[in-house]
Amino acid sequence: MSSAALSLIRAVEAKGGRITVDGSWLVIDPREAGEPIADELLRHKAEIIALLQVLPPMPTGVRLVRWEPKTPPVQLPSGSTVVEVELFARSTLRRLDAQLQGKTWLAGNWDLSALLARLEAVGCFVALEDPRLALQ
């Protein structure tokens, strides 16, 4: 994983932006979040695209701290076994997004702390922009 690419992604996220890939284009929303480092983003475009294709997409209000997917099978504390780690992480992140939007039924009625624990169990370490949410 390129540290320069990851640093640039984090710099955009620190300004409230998000980088996505559309074909061969980097899309930064809002655009202003990437303007101060636009030259660096262009220099490392290929690395950023490659990195974004491997990293699971983060919901709004969630930042990826570390992505170290565990080798399956992964035993969860609940007794379940995960055999598709990346699929499980993406699915759990969608549930986390639903929970953050107040749609607990779409989150499978999992609370935030349980969803965060499930992500960590497979090697996806995230942080909430507002950590007070995890205490609710």
PyRosetta script that sets phi, psi and omega in degrees:
from pyrosetta import init, pose_from_sequence

init()
pose = pose_from_sequence("MSSAALSLIRAVEAKGGRITVDGSWLVIDPREAGEPIADELLRHKAEIIALLQVLPPMPTGVRLVRWEPKTPPVQLPSGSTVVEVELFARSTLRRLDAQLQGKTWLAGNWDLSALLARLEAVGCFVALEDPRLALQ")
pose.set_psi(1, 126.9)
pose.set_omega(1, -179.0)
pose.set_phi(2, -71.9)
pose.set_psi(2, 123.7)
pose.set_omega(2, 179.7)
pose.set_phi(3, -70.3)
pose.set_psi(3, -32.1)
pose.set_omega(3, 178.0)
pose.set_phi(4, -65.4)
pose.set_psi(4, -44.0)
pose.set_omega(4, 179.9)
pose.set_phi(5, -63.7)
pose.set_psi(5, -44.3)
pose.set_omega(5, 179.7)
pose.set_phi(6, -64.8)
pose.set_psi(6, -39.4)
pose.set_omega(6, 178.2)
pose.set_phi(7, -63.0)
pose.set_psi(7, -39.7)
pose.set_omega(7, 179.6)
pose.set_phi(8, -68.2)
pose.set_psi(8, -40.8)
pose.set_omega(8, 177.1)
pose.set_phi(9, -60.4)
pose.set_psi(9, -45.4)
pose.set_omega(9, -179.8)
pose.set_phi(10, -65.9)
pose.set_psi(10, -34.9)
pose.set_omega(10, 177.9)
pose.set_phi(11, -63.5)
pose.set_psi(11, -41.1)
pose.set_omega(11, 177.9)
pose.set_phi(12, -66.4)
pose.set_psi(12, -43.4)
pose.set_omega(12, 179.8)
pose.set_phi(13, -64.2)
pose.set_psi(13, -34.8)
pose.set_omega(13, 179.3)
pose.set_phi(14, -64.8)
pose.set_psi(14, -25.1)
pose.set_omega(14, 177.4)
pose.set_phi(15, -93.0)
pose.set_psi(15, 12.0)
pose.set_omega(15, 177.7)
pose.set_phi(16, 85.3)
pose.set_psi(16, 13.3)
pose.set_omega(16, -177.8)
pose.set_phi(17, -101.6)
pose.set_psi(17, 174.4)
pose.set_omega(17, 178.4)
pose.set_phi(18, -142.8)
pose.set_psi(18, 137.4)
pose.set_omega(18, 178.2)
pose.set_phi(19, -108.1)
pose.set_psi(19, 129.8)
pose.set_omega(19, 173.6)
pose.set_phi(20, -128.6)
pose.set_psi(20, 168.2)
pose.set_omega(20, -179.7)
pose.set_phi(21, -113.7)
pose.set_psi(21, 132.5)
pose.set_omega(21, 175.5)
pose.set_phi(22, -128.1)
pose.set_psi(22, 96.1)
pose.set_omega(22, -175.7)
pose.set_phi(23, 68.4)
pose.set_psi(23, -114.5)
pose.set_omega(23, 177.7)
pose.set_phi(24, -106.2)
pose.set_psi(24, 13.8)
pose.set_omega(24, -177.9)
pose.set_phi(25, -104.6)
pose.set_psi(25, 142.5)
pose.set_omega(25, 167.7)
pose.set_phi(26, -91.8)
pose.set_psi(26, 127.5)
pose.set_omega(26, 179.2)
pose.set_phi(27, -111.4)
pose.set_psi(27, 122.5)
pose.set_omega(27, -178.9)
pose.set_phi(28, -114.6)
pose.set_psi(28, 123.9)
pose.set_omega(28, -178.1)
pose.set_phi(29, -129.6)
pose.set_psi(29, 122.1)
pose.set_omega(29, -6.8)
pose.set_phi(30, -73.7)
pose.set_psi(30, 152.6)
pose.set_omega(30, -175.3)
pose.set_phi(31, -55.2)
pose.set_psi(31, -35.9)
pose.set_omega(31, -177.3)
pose.set_phi(32, -60.1)
pose.set_psi(32, -27.0)
pose.set_omega(32, -177.9)
pose.set_phi(33, -66.4)
pose.set_psi(33, -24.1)
pose.set_omega(33, -179.1)
pose.set_phi(34, -104.5)
pose.set_psi(34, -10.7)
pose.set_omega(34, -175.3)
pose.set_phi(35, -58.8)
pose.set_psi(35, -41.8)
pose.set_omega(35, -178.6)
pose.set_phi(36, -63.9)
pose.set_psi(36, -23.3)
pose.set_omega(36, -177.4)
pose.set_phi(37, -120.4)
pose.set_psi(37, 25.7)
pose.set_omega(37, -175.3)
pose.set_phi(38, -56.6)
pose.set_psi(38, -41.7)
pose.set_omega(38, -179.6)
pose.set_phi(39, -63.7)
pose.set_psi(39, -42.6)
pose.set_omega(39, 178.6)
pose.set_phi(40, -64.7)
pose.set_psi(40, -40.9)
pose.set_omega(40, 178.5)
pose.set_phi(41, -59.8)
pose.set_psi(41, -42.6)
pose.set_omega(41, 178.6)
pose.set_phi(42, -65.8)
pose.set_psi(42, -40.2)
pose.set_omega(42, 179.5)
pose.set_phi(43, -62.7)
pose.set_psi(43, -33.2)
pose.set_omega(43, -176.0)
pose.set_phi(44, -110.5)
pose.set_psi(44, 20.2)
pose.set_omega(44, -175.8)
pose.set_phi(45, -53.9)
pose.set_psi(45, -49.0)
pose.set_omega(45, -177.2)
pose.set_phi(46, -62.0)
pose.set_psi(46, -41.9)
pose.set_omega(46, 178.8)
pose.set_phi(47, -65.3)
pose.set_psi(47, -40.4)
pose.set_omega(47, -179.5)
pose.set_phi(48, -64.9)
pose.set_psi(48, -45.0)
pose.set_omega(48, 179.1)
pose.set_phi(49, -61.0)
pose.set_psi(49, -45.4)
pose.set_omega(49, 179.7)
pose.set_phi(50, -61.4)
pose.set_psi(50, -41.5)
pose.set_omega(50, -179.4)
pose.set_phi(51, -67.2)
pose.set_psi(51, -43.5)
pose.set_omega(51, -179.5)
pose.set_phi(52, -65.2)
pose.set_psi(52, -26.5)
pose.set_omega(52, 178.7)
pose.set_phi(53, -73.4)
pose.set_psi(53, -21.3)
pose.set_omega(53, -179.6)
pose.set_phi(54, -96.6)
pose.set_psi(54, -32.5)
pose.set_omega(54, -177.6)
pose.set_phi(55, -76.1)
pose.set_psi(55, 141.6)
pose.set_omega(55, 175.0)
pose.set_phi(56, -70.6)
pose.set_psi(56, 143.5)
pose.set_omega(56, -179.2)
pose.set_phi(57, -69.7)
pose.set_psi(57, 134.4)
pose.set_omega(57, -178.3)
pose.set_phi(58, -92.2)
pose.set_psi(58, 138.0)
pose.set_omega(58, 173.9)
pose.set_phi(59, -67.5)
pose.set_psi(59, 160.3)
pose.set_omega(59, 175.4)
pose.set_phi(60, -60.8)
pose.set_psi(60, 133.7)
pose.set_omega(60, 179.9)
pose.set_phi(61, 89.8)
pose.set_psi(61, 4.1)
pose.set_omega(61, -179.5)
pose.set_phi(62, -127.2)
pose.set_psi(62, 135.5)
pose.set_omega(62, -180.0)
pose.set_phi(63, -119.6)
pose.set_psi(63, 133.9)
pose.set_omega(63, 176.4)
pose.set_phi(64, -75.1)
pose.set_psi(64, 122.3)
pose.set_omega(64, 178.4)
pose.set_phi(65, -91.5)
pose.set_psi(65, -45.8)
pose.set_omega(65, -178.6)
pose.set_phi(66, -155.5)
pose.set_psi(66, 137.1)
pose.set_omega(66, 178.1)
pose.set_phi(67, -121.2)
pose.set_psi(67, 101.7)
pose.set_omega(67, 179.0)
pose.set_phi(68, -130.6)
pose.set_psi(68, 73.9)
pose.set_omega(68, -175.5)
pose.set_phi(69, -57.9)
pose.set_psi(69, 130.9)
pose.set_omega(69, 179.5)
pose.set_phi(70, -76.9)
pose.set_psi(70, 153.7)
pose.set_omega(70, 178.7)
pose.set_phi(71, -76.5)
pose.set_psi(71, 125.2)
pose.set_omega(71, -179.9)
pose.set_phi(72, -70.9)
pose.set_psi(72, 158.3)
pose.set_omega(72, -0.3)
pose.set_phi(73, -79.3)
pose.set_psi(73, 145.7)
pose.set_omega(73, 178.9)
pose.set_phi(74, -112.5)
pose.set_psi(74, 125.6)
pose.set_omega(74, 179.0)
pose.set_phi(75, -88.4)
pose.set_psi(75, 123.1)
pose.set_omega(75, 177.4)
pose.set_phi(76, -86.9)
pose.set_psi(76, 155.6)
pose.set_omega(76, 178.3)
pose.set_phi(77, -57.9)
pose.set_psi(77, -25.5)
pose.set_omega(77, -179.7)
pose.set_phi(78, -75.6)
pose.set_psi(78, -8.5)
pose.set_omega(78, -178.7)
pose.set_phi(79, 100.3)
pose.set_psi(79, -9.2)
pose.set_omega(79, 177.7)
pose.set_phi(80, -75.4)
pose.set_psi(80, 157.2)
pose.set_omega(80, 177.7)
pose.set_phi(81, -118.6)
pose.set_psi(81, 131.0)
pose.set_omega(81, 179.1)
pose.set_phi(82, -102.6)
pose.set_psi(82, 124.4)
pose.set_omega(82, 178.1)
pose.set_phi(83, -108.2)
pose.set_psi(83, -19.4)
pose.set_omega(83, 177.3)
pose.set_phi(84, -117.9)
pose.set_psi(84, 86.8)
pose.set_omega(84, -172.3)
pose.set_phi(85, -61.4)
pose.set_psi(85, -48.0)
pose.set_omega(85, -177.6)
pose.set_phi(86, -65.0)
pose.set_psi(86, -40.8)
pose.set_omega(86, 177.8)
pose.set_phi(87, -63.9)
pose.set_psi(87, -43.6)
pose.set_omega(87, 178.6)
pose.set_phi(88, -61.5)
pose.set_psi(88, -44.5)
pose.set_omega(88, -179.7)
pose.set_phi(89, -62.3)
pose.set_psi(89, -45.3)
pose.set_omega(89, 179.8)
pose.set_phi(90, -63.0)
pose.set_psi(90, -42.0)
pose.set_omega(90, 178.8)
pose.set_phi(91, -64.0)
pose.set_psi(91, -42.7)
pose.set_omega(91, -179.8)
pose.set_phi(92, -68.3)
pose.set_psi(92, -35.9)
pose.set_omega(92, 176.2)
pose.set_phi(93, -65.4)
pose.set_psi(93, -35.7)
pose.set_omega(93, 175.2)
pose.set_phi(94, -64.7)
pose.set_psi(94, -39.4)
pose.set_omega(94, 177.3)
pose.set_phi(95, -66.3)
pose.set_psi(95, -39.4)
pose.set_omega(95, 177.5)
pose.set_phi(96, -61.8)
pose.set_psi(96, -42.7)
pose.set_omega(96, 177.5)
pose.set_phi(97, -59.9)
pose.set_psi(97, -45.2)
pose.set_omega(97, 179.0)
pose.set_phi(98, -62.1)
pose.set_psi(98, -42.7)
pose.set_omega(98, -179.7)
pose.set_phi(99, -63.4)
pose.set_psi(99, -40.8)
pose.set_omega(99, 178.8)
pose.set_phi(100, -65.6)
pose.set_psi(100, -26.1)
pose.set_omega(100, 177.8)
pose.set_phi(101, -87.7)
pose.set_psi(101, 1.5)
pose.set_omega(101, 179.3)
pose.set_phi(102, 82.2)
pose.set_psi(102, 14.9)
pose.set_omega(102, -179.2)
pose.set_phi(103, -102.2)
pose.set_psi(103, 70.7)
pose.set_omega(103, -173.2)
pose.set_phi(104, -61.3)
pose.set_psi(104, -29.8)
pose.set_omega(104, -180.0)
pose.set_phi(105, -66.0)
pose.set_psi(105, -34.4)
pose.set_omega(105, 177.1)
pose.set_phi(106, -77.2)
pose.set_psi(106, -16.4)
pose.set_omega(106, 178.1)
pose.set_phi(107, -89.9)
pose.set_psi(107, 8.2)
pose.set_omega(107, -178.8)
pose.set_phi(108, 69.0)
pose.set_psi(108, 21.5)
pose.set_omega(108, -177.0)
pose.set_phi(109, 60.0)
pose.set_psi(109, 24.1)
pose.set_omega(109, 173.5)
pose.set_phi(110, -84.4)
pose.set_psi(110, 136.8)
pose.set_omega(110, 176.0)
pose.set_phi(111, -83.1)
pose.set_psi(111, 169.0)
pose.set_omega(111, -174.8)
pose.set_phi(112, -59.2)
pose.set_psi(112, -44.9)
pose.set_omega(112, -176.9)
pose.set_phi(113, -64.6)
pose.set_psi(113, -36.7)
pose.set_omega(113, 178.1)
pose.set_phi(114, -67.5)
pose.set_psi(114, -40.1)
pose.set_omega(114, 178.6)
pose.set_phi(115, -65.2)
pose.set_psi(115, -41.7)
pose.set_omega(115, 178.3)
pose.set_phi(116, -63.5)
pose.set_psi(116, -40.0)
pose.set_omega(116, 178.6)
pose.set_phi(117, -65.1)
pose.set_psi(117, -39.5)
pose.set_omega(117, 179.3)
pose.set_phi(118, -64.7)
pose.set_psi(118, -38.8)
pose.set_omega(118, 177.4)
pose.set_phi(119, -65.2)
pose.set_psi(119, -46.0)
pose.set_omega(119, 179.8)
pose.set_phi(120, -61.2)
pose.set_psi(120, -35.5)
pose.set_omega(120, -178.2)
pose.set_phi(121, -61.1)
pose.set_psi(121, -26.3)
pose.set_omega(121, 179.8)
pose.set_phi(122, -104.9)
pose.set_psi(122, 4.7)
pose.set_omega(122, 175.6)
pose.set_phi(123, 96.4)
pose.set_psi(123, 19.0)
pose.set_omega(123, 178.2)
pose.set_phi(124, -111.1)
pose.set_psi(124, 102.5)
pose.set_omega(124, -176.6)
pose.set_phi(125, -100.6)
pose.set_psi(125, 120.8)
pose.set_omega(125, -176.7)
pose.set_phi(126, -126.5)
pose.set_psi(126, 163.7)
pose.set_omega(126, 175.1)
pose.set_phi(127, -131.4)
pose.set_psi(127, 142.8)
pose.set_omega(127, 176.0)
pose.set_phi(128, -86.6)
pose.set_psi(128, 140.3)
pose.set_omega(128, 176.9)
pose.set_phi(129, -59.8)
pose.set_psi(129, -34.8)
pose.set_omega(129, 176.1)
pose.set_phi(130, -116.3)
pose.set_psi(130, 90.7)
pose.set_omega(130, -175.4)
pose.set_phi(131, -63.0)
pose.set_psi(131, -16.0)
pose.set_omega(131, 177.8)
pose.set_phi(132, -63.8)
pose.set_psi(132, -23.4)
pose.set_omega(132, 179.1)
pose.set_phi(133, -61.6)
pose.set_psi(133, -34.5)
pose.set_omega(133, -178.0)
pose.set_phi(134, -68.6)
pose.set_psi(134, -18.2)
pose.set_omega(134, -179.1)
pose.set_phi(135, -86.6)
pose.set_psi(135, -9.9)
pose.set_omega(135, -177.2)
pose.set_phi(136, -80.9)
pose.dump_pdb("model.pdb")
